[in-house]
Amino acid sequence: MLDQFRINPKNSDISLQDIKPKIDKGFELQELDFETQSRDEAIKYSNAIILAPDYQREYRSSIADESSLIESILLGIPIPAIFFASRKVNLVPVLNVVDGQHRLRAFYRFMNNAYALKDLKILKTFEGKRFKDLKIDEVHIFNSTNISAVIFQDFPGENFELEIFKRYNQGTKPLTPQEIRHAVYSSRINDMVNTFCKETLELTNKDDNYQLKIAYAISKEKYQKKKIQESIFVILSILENGISQRLNKSPEYAESYMKSKNEFEKMSVCEEDIVRNLEITKTLFTNFNRLIKKLTSKTVTPFSKEIYGVSSRSNKFQVSISMILSSIYHDISSKINIDALLEDEEILRFHETIEKNLINSYLEDPDYNASTTNPIEIEKLTNKICTELAY
């Protein structure tokens, strides 16, 4: 019985000189377009280090923290072991960093001259130096330093990798439910959502889709905690499947949807099926965002109560509103061409119909005490609005 759960960790050492190219390959592999890349070309990425799997938090160390690690290396102070999990990315065997991301990234950044040493406690003469400023013998000391590594192989399932991560991070702030979902239910659509959130977060008011950053209320904190990703998975679930009477809370939509996409990709024997499914979701989400972007010309934050004229100072993205808009779009998307819907006169009628019905809905009923994401209420409201729109 016990044998099926044994994970067979392997102890080994790896020099900092060898770590850098493995991390480089990890970054390259994650950017690789496997639709045009041959399997033979991909083999060179075998045993690449994936520095930040989805369950790892965003990098938050200060330069002083990083400098302290570099000082320890130069002084010969032992560094705690790095824990890896052997996994596959696009069929290529790689090493996911389970514990030690901040240490590895500090080394990697220093070797790339990304920062100068700061606030050193012992090696004061190294203050302000970058890797390129080290003498040859100092470079040799740094590069030849071996870091202890523990590699977990032959996992009985994906959940084990996450469980190991959680155990080696006990005492720190626990993972959020959505961070756990990202680790357990990986998929191409998961990657799509992460990319959308990251790219949208980086937009400025000079960029074409900046309105979407405001509409989704994307901030660095919400992105790092994967709160925005959760909201988008709720939207995608409803866009594809409509409102479900068996799901009462919005996180249930995210979990059910992510799990289904993960299982679909695991069960698919044909790569074309996975790509086709991804493209369908991309198109649906893109067209929905075209609608949201058009609505921002009437209401800057259409996912808030402001879409029906109620001031919403603090909460510029409300899950209940996003679920209602997603539900309406799910019902009308097959009945009207998106380009026709985005015509000025039509979008005005759409907006006015939404505004009139939401201001008179359960959302503003003082006697309503149940959840604002109640599937029964959302479905009733959706049917009423769609009937009035007569698509």
N, C-alpha and C positions, 0 to 999 in steps of 0.2 A: 504493500500500500504506500509506504513512505517513498519508495524509489521513484514513483511517477511524479513526485513533487520536488525531487532533488535538482538543484540548478547548477551544480558542478562549477564553482568559481575557479578560475585559473589565475594564479599569481605570476606576474612578470614585471620587468622594468622597461621603461621606455625613455630614451634621452630627449631633452628639449629640442635638440637638433632634428630628431626624427618626428617630433610632434608637429612642428610647424607645417611641413608639406602634407601631412595627413589631414590637418585642419583645412589647409588650402583646398585639398581634393574634396573634402566634405562640403565646403561652400559651393564649389564648382558642380558637384553632383546634384545638389538641391536646385540649381539653376538649369540643369540639363533638360533639353527637350527630347524626351524619349520617343517622340513620334518620328523624329528624323535621325536619331542616334542609333547606330547599330549596337548589338549586344557585345561584339568584340571590342568596340571602342569604349564601351562602358566598363569592361573588366578592369581597366587600369585604375578604377576608383575603388577597387576592393580594399577593405579595411580602412577606408577613410573615416575620419572622426567627425561625427555630427555633433557639433558643439552645443547646440541648443534644441533638443527635441521639444515638441509642443508643450510638454508638461513643465519644462523649465521656465522659470520666471525671466522677465527681461533683465538685462545686465544692469546692476545698480551700484557697483563698487566705485569708490572715489579714487582719484589718482594717488592719494596718500595711501589708501589700502593696497593698491596695486604695487606701489613703490616698496611697501613693507615686504611684500612677497619676493620682489626682485632682490632686495637687500638680504633676505634670508637665503636665497639661492647663492648669492655671492659669498656669504659667510659660511656656507656649508651646513646651515640649519636644516634638518630633515623636514620635508613637506608631507602632509598627510596624503595617503594613497588616493588615487583617482579611481572611481568605479565606473566601468563600462558595461553595457549590455550588447551582446552580439545580435544584430537585427538585419533586415534586408530593406533597402530603399530601391524601388524600381528593379527588384530582383538582384541588386548588388549587395553583397554582405558588407555591412558597415559596423562601426562601434558607436552606439549612442552613449553620451555622457550622462550617467545616472547621478553621480555626485562628484563635484569638482569643477563645474563649469566656470565659476569665478576665478579659480586658480589658473586654469588653462587659458582663459581669455586674457588674464593679466600678462601671462608669459607671451602669448601670441601677439598681443598689442605692443608690448615692449619690443619684441623682435622686429616688428614692422614700424618702429620709430613713431608710434602713435602718441606717446607722451614722454615727458622728461621726468626723471625721478624727483620726488618732492617729500619734504618733511621726514627725511631719513633720521633715524635715532642713533645710529652707530657710524655708518660710512659717510661722514659729513662731506668728504671730498668728492663724493659721487653726486652730490646735490646738483640738479639741473642737467645731468647727463642723460642722453638718449643711448639706445643700443649702438648706433653708429659712432658714438664718441668713446666707446670702450676700447682699451688697448687689446692687442692680439691675444695676450695671455688671459686677459679678463673675459674675452669672447669665448676662448677655449673652455675656461672654467664653467661659464654659463651654459654653453651648448652641450658639453659632455655630462652635465648633471643628469642623473637618472631619477625619474619619478616612479614611485611604486604604482603599479596598476593592478587592479583586480577585474577580470573579465568574466561576466556571467554568461554562460552558454546554455543551450538546450532548454530554453524556457518552456514550461508546460502551456503557457498562454500569455497574451498581451498583458493581462492584469498583473502578472508577477513583476514585470519591469516597473510598473507604477508603484506596486507595493514596496519594492526595494527602495525606490526613490523616497517614498513617504517615510520609511523606517530610518533611512540615513539622514533625514531632515527633521526628525522629531526634535521638538524644542523651538523650531522656527515657526513662523506664521503658517498655518495649514493651507493646503491648496483649496481653492474655491471649487464648487461643484462643476463649473464650466471648464476649469483647468483640468480636472479629472476627465471630463468627457473628451477633451481634445487629445488626451493621452491614450485613452482606451478606444475611441471610435475614430481612428484615422481614416481619411479617404481623400480622393482628388477634390471633392467638393469642399471638404474641410480646408484643403490648401487654397482653393479658390477664395473662400471667405476670408482667410487670413491675409491673402494678398490684397484683396479689396480693402480691408480695414487698414492695413499698413500703408498702402498707396494713398488712400483717402485722408488718413491722418496727416500725411506730409504735404497735402495741398495748401496753397496760399490763396489769398483773395484775387490773385492774378490768374489762377488756373480755371479751366473751363468747368470742371465739376465741383468747384468749391462749395456750391449750394448744397451738395449732398453731405459734405462734412458738417455743415451747420444743421441740416435736416436730421441727420443721425446723431447729432450732438457728440461727435467723436472727439475724445480727449486722450491724452497719453495715458492717464490713469485708468480709464475705462478700457483702453486697448490692452494695456498690460495685464489687467485682471480678467480679460476676455469677456467683459460685460457686453461690449458691442457685438462681438462674435455671437454670443448667446442670442441677442435680440434678432440678429440677421438669420440665424437658424430657425427661430420661431417664424419669421416672415417667410422663409423658403418653404417650411413645412406647410404653411397655409396656402401659399401660392400654388404649390403642386397638388395638395390633397384637400384643401378647404378646411373649414372648421370641423373639429372632431368632438363628438359628444362624450367620448370616453377620456378626453384629456381636459382637466379642469384648470391646471396652472400652466403658465407660459413655459417654465423650464421643462415641463413634460413634453411639450412640442419639440423643443430643441433636442432633448435626449432621444425621443422616439425617432426623429428624423435622422440624426447623426448615426444612430445604431443601424437603421435600415440601410443607409448608404454604405456603411462599413461592411455589413453583411452581404450587400449586393456585390461589392467589389471582391470580397472573399470567394463568393460562389461563382462569379463569372469566369468562364473558361476562355472567353474571347475578349481581347484587348479592345476591339472595335466597339463592343457593347458598353464598356466602361467609358470610352471617349464619347460615344454618342449620348450616353446619359449625362455626362458632364456638359456637353454642348447644349442640350435641352435646358438644363438648369441655368446655364450662363445666359442664354437668350431670354428666358423668362425673367430672371433677375435684372438683366439690362433693360428690358422693356418696362418693368415695374419702376425702375429708377428713372427712366425717362419721364414717366408720369409724375413721380415725386418731384423731380427737377422742375417740371412745368408748373406744378402746384406751388412751388416756392415763389413764383412770380405774383401769386395772390396772398400766400402766407409763408413767411420765411421759414417757419418751423411747423410743417404740416403734420408731424407726428405728435404734436401737442394739442392742448385744448384751444390754442390760438386759431386752429383751422375752423373753429366755429365761434370765434370772437371772444373767447374767455381768456383773460390775461393769465399767463403761466410764466412767472418770473424765474423760478428755480428749475422746474421740470420741463425741459425743452424736448425731451423724448419720453413719451409714455407708451408702454407696451400695449395697453388696451387700444389706443388709437392706431398703432401700427398693425395690430391684429385685425381691426375693423377694415382698414384700407386694403390690407392683403386679402381679406375675405371677399371684399367687393371686387377687387381685380381678378381674383380666381374665378368668380362667377361670370364676369363680363368679357374676359380676355378671349374666349373662344367665339364671342358673338359680335365683336367689333374690332376693326383693324386699329392697331395702336396709333398709326399715323392720323387716322380720322379722329381718334379720341383726343389727340394733342392739338387739334385745330383750336384757335382762340375761342370761337363761339362755343364749341363743344366742351372745352375745359372749363369755361365759365359756368355753363349749365351743370357740369359735374360738380364743381366746387360749391355752387349754390345749393344743390341737392344735398350734398354731404353736410354743409353748414346747417341747413334747416332741420335735418333729421337728428343730427347729433345734439343740437342745443335742446331738443325736445325729447331726448332719449333717457334711458336709465342712468346715464353718466351724470346728469344734472338733476336727477330725482332725489329730493332730500329724504324720502322715505326708503330709498333703496340702500340696503346694508350688506348685500352680498359682494362677491368679487367683481371687479370691473372687467375681468377676463372670462367671465361666465360664458361658456360656449352657447348656451340657450339664448341668452340676450344678444350676443354678437350675431348669431344666425338669424334671429328675428329682425334685427336692425339691417343686416345685409339684404335679406329678402325684400324688405320694405323699400330700401334705397334702389335696389336693382329693378324693382317693379316700376318705380317712378321714372327711372332712367329709360325704361322700356327698350333695352338692348336685346 
